[in-house]
Amino acid sequence: MQPLVLYDTTSKLPGNQWSPNPAKPRFALGYKGLPFVTIWVEYSEIATVLKSIGAKQIKRLDGSDAYTVPVVSDPNTGALITDSLEIASYLEKTYPEKPIFPNNSEALIRAFDSAYKTLTFPAVKFILGRTAEIMSPDSAKFFIGVRSKDFNLPWDEFTSEGPKREAQWELLEKAYNTMYDWYQKSNGKWIMGDTFSYADIIVACFVLWYKRVLKEDEWARICSWNGGKWAQLLTDVEKECNLA
Ligand SMILES: N[C@@H](CCC(=O)N[C@@H](CS)C(=O)NCC(=O)O)C(=O)O
């Protein structure tokens, strides 16, 4: 079998990885034990690189077209897939062993993905602010432009310290308290009890993002929530996906 190719975006951090959406196929590929190589692309170069390989565009919130990572190219089938959820769906159909949508759960996990985004999206502005700090200058400039446009807000809304940042923290903690309640309803460490699924990958990949871009004391704050649930979940998912 030839290795699949994952297009991910890089950073100044050792090991490059930071971005939650490309992390999801990385974890899914690792869980299924499929061989893959990663092509690390500067954020400012995503459109150029993905256009050159003929990747599909997605719609931004304002309706404009954008090239985004992750993209997965599978030389075994000739498939070229854009969007983390579509990649998960493709991997499951093409390589059904070690299911990430067990017990016919794809429809429900798609709903979970949407609920997760709605819950956390309003609370991550300061994390996007920190993300620009781990990028090369050209990528940071591009990132600041597109994220300000997405939220329709000036960049200082993402970087301001003090009460505005504290309000974001409180919103994020509240979101994770809600998610903790969801996990508490499951009899096991995964959201589907003892059955691991792509839903746990979704949660872990966002926690990974926080761990990679936040300052040490900020990451420690997240680690203190819900009895350490989120750092532990990330460790468990990394292990399950052979990425520890
Ligand atoms: N729904 C998409 C979102 C992907 C996405 O927003 N990717 C970001 C990196 S995490 C990106 O490539 N952005 C490029 C841009 O906004 O121009 C997915 O999950 O694949």
The ligand as a MOL file (V3000), in Angstrom:
LIG
                    3D

  0  0  0     0  0            999 V3000
M  V30 BEGIN CTAB
M  V30 COUNTS 20 19 0 0 0
M  V30 BEGIN ATOM
M  V30 1 N -14.2080 22.7730 7.6300 0
M  V30 2 C -12.8580 22.7390 7.3530 0
M  V30 3 C -12.1430 23.9170 7.9810 0
M  V30 4 C -10.7170 23.8830 7.6200 0
M  V30 5 C -10.0030 25.1630 8.0000 0
M  V30 6 O -10.5940 26.1750 8.3910 0
M  V30 7 N -8.6740 25.0740 7.8650 0
M  V30 8 C -7.8150 26.2010 8.1650 0
M  V30 9 C -6.6410 25.7000 9.0020 0
M  V30 10 S -7.2370 25.0200 10.5420 0
M  V30 11 C -7.3060 26.7700 6.8440 0
M  V30 12 O -6.7430 26.0440 6.0460 0
M  V30 13 N -7.5080 28.0530 6.5910 0
M  V30 14 C -7.0160 28.7160 5.4200 0
M  V30 15 C -7.7650 30.0020 5.2070 0
M  V30 16 O -8.6400 30.3160 6.0210 0
M  V30 17 O -7.4270 30.7040 4.2360 0
M  V30 18 C -12.2650 21.4220 7.8390 0
M  V30 19 O -12.5750 20.9880 8.9600 0
M  V30 20 O -11.5020 20.8380 7.0940 0
M  V30 END ATOM
M  V30 BEGIN BOND
M  V30 1 1 1 2
M  V30 2 1 2 3
M  V30 3 1 2 18
M  V30 4 1 3 4
M  V30 5 1 4 5
M  V30 6 2 5 6
M  V30 7 1 5 7
M  V30 8 1 7 8
M  V30 9 1 8 9
M  V30 10 1 8 11
M  V30 11 1 9 10
M  V30 12 2 11 12
M  V30 13 1 11 13
M  V30 14 1 13 14
M  V30 15 1 14 15
M  V30 16 2 15 16
M  V30 17 1 15 17
M  V30 18 2 18 19
M  V30 19 1 18 20
M  V30 END BOND
M  V30 END CTAB
M  END
